[in-house]
Amino acid sequence: MTGKTAAAIASLFIALGSFGCLAFYEIGIETPIQAKFDVSSFQRVLVVGFLAGGSKGIDPNTETARLLRSQLRTKQDMKVIDSDAISLVTEVDRRRQAAGGVPMAGGTAVASGTPTASGVPSASDEPKIKDEKDLQSYDSIFADVDYWKKLGEEYQGPLIVTGSVLFTEVQKSGMVSHPREYIDSLGHQQVEEVREFSDRKGYALAPKFIFIDGRTGAQLYSESFREETYYPSSQNMPALSSYFELMDKVLPSFLSALSTQKIKGTRILLK
Amino acid sequence: MPIRITLALVLALGMAVPAYADRRSDAKAQVDFGIAVAQKGLWKEATYRWEKAVEVDPTYAAAWNDLGIGYEQQGKFDDARKAYEKAIELEPKNNYIRQNYDLFREIYDRQNRRRDR
């Protein structure tokens, strides 16, 4: 055996050894994420309705109640109670009137859940809740334990889902980058990044989900979110499309609050 | 006297190297079996095998890494963290282990933030 042959064999062994050390296998895993609070004592869940407002393009109360019910039906084990979404705005105004006060100004509130036949409130409807400040003047209802307990008794003590949803139009101006294709001096197609001033408009969604024990009226858990989406001002994006786009981002977190969810991913197994 | 000590050391080393090789070989067999069953979705069996592997050879970084994955898949986050961290301690420059650990930490930290609320 020559020196060269011996060196080649030695190199082969080293290479094989290294390969053996580096053997790896990509594998899919599903990591279980535990629910944020214990719902094991509830058999039923009631999506009551939301303090809602902002854009008059949609009725966030009705849309949110409908969307959450459909998600809860398919992605967790409790039975979802069928009921119309309650207008919490109307409930607070009714109380104010009963107490001798004056309800907040505004037309037929979007939040009152009275959309037109098309499902979208008419142009004359002005939401009573237009911003965070308006919302704060109504949110004392969430601390009214007796109200929620009474409501819970009507449905045999379910888990109550309520909260607030503010869906507002937003605008933003500034420099944005976008790719632009051009033909260079040699006739080849090229792409360059162009920065230019742009007016953009869109929507912001700020939901707060509150979970209440229907047997006691006590709050179990609450969580707030805020999502925004922007489009070029020349693009006419329907409010309802933007609403669903933004809710899609929030829904996984909402669902993981009350049921164990699995996060899919990949890991590397080593030898 | 120094010759005797040297001889004793050489003898001890000579015995230790095969023993280490045997341990690694046994642990590797467990790791291989664990990988085979994990690929079939039998995660409990796989995790059991990787537990055996680190028991036999506690210096086997790949086995600790795989054990971390097994625990993670079963939602045993604290055990998974310890296993991954042991793997990194043994092989700090292994990018695969680092990558697994980083992905795990994203979920682990999010879960712990929830508990704190």
Interface residues (C-beta under 8 A of the other chain):
Chain A: F24 Y25 I27 I29 E30 T31 P32 I33 Q34 K36 Y221 E223 I263 G265 R267 I268 L269 L270 K271
Chain B: K28 V31 D32 I35 A38 Q39 A61 A62 N65 D66 I69 E72 Q73 Q74 G75 N94 Y96 I97 Q99 N100 L103 F104 I107 R110 Q111 R114 R117
